[in-house]
Amino acid sequence: MNCDISVVIPLYNKEREVAATLRSVLSQSLLPCEIIVIDDGSTDRGAEIASSTGSPLVRVISQSNAGVSAARNRGALEARGQYVAFLDADDRWRPGYLEKITSLTIQYPDCNAYAAAFDIDSNGHIVHNVHPSKEGIVEDFFREAMHSYICQPSATVIRRDIFLSLGGFPEGMKIGEDLYFWIVLASAGRICFTPEALVVYCRTASNRSAGIYTPEHTSRSFEELYRPEEGNSYRNEYIARCAIGKALTLCAKGDTEFGLRTERFFAYTTMYRRGWRKLHILNHIPARLRPAVHNFYNRMAWLLARKGF
């Protein structure tokens, strides 16, 4: 079995994690055709560590800091493989990931993307995620995605030509850029999924984007993806869920204008009414109280998830 997959690793100040991430790729039962590390203007030793692996598969490309979307897109442009596998520099793959994905591309050749289940590493505690139980083509992506995880950047392999034709991840978008692209991707064609948890997502890395958020500079928005002619379709409901989730984070950081705009636009949601009500409450309490309220809610949700609720 040949692997025609290029691995793209966006790197920004992850010197403590990137070595383990690269080892997880180099220890795959089926190796990729190349590993492209895009150093997105790091100020630590991450790029140096990546360059010192000694593997001929690893290629490090440096650029000025432009954000994770730009780094992923640059990697896809540089890639030589038919498929692109993205892997964040603090996540890791279990040994059979690329072999499994390659077998899926052979079994389901007409899909645009191939995704695997992933577990969450929270300070060394592994939490199993909610995901579809059936392997194969996802019959209704948006319906499934309303209550389970299908695509995640480090657990999704995409046909390179499709990725480039769709414009890649929205550059300048700091929160929800992956969700935005999954909506575009799922709207354009079929996605294949395996419930084998072959990816570990690290929730407690030294540099998480949500923790260092700076204002966005993008013309892209979830509003533009909405299709009014579809009413409360699962697609429109999923868009609302993603948009409200993003607005909750930004509103908690003090962006009342964004929160109110999202509250008004996505008031149509019926399936994510709880999230909409939470946004409504955050929008109408003093900004100084929002972080504490939002963090308390998230901690409780995380504890319940760990307990299986």
Helices and strands as residue ranges (DSSP letters): E 5-11, H 18-26, E 34-40, H 46-51, E 58-63, H 68-78, E 83-86, E 92-93, H 97-107, E 113-122, E 125-128, E 136-137, H 141-145, G 153-155, E 156-159, H 160-165, H 177-188, E 191-202, G 209-212, G 222-225, G 228-230, H 234-252, H 256-265, H 273-283, G 287-289, H 290-306
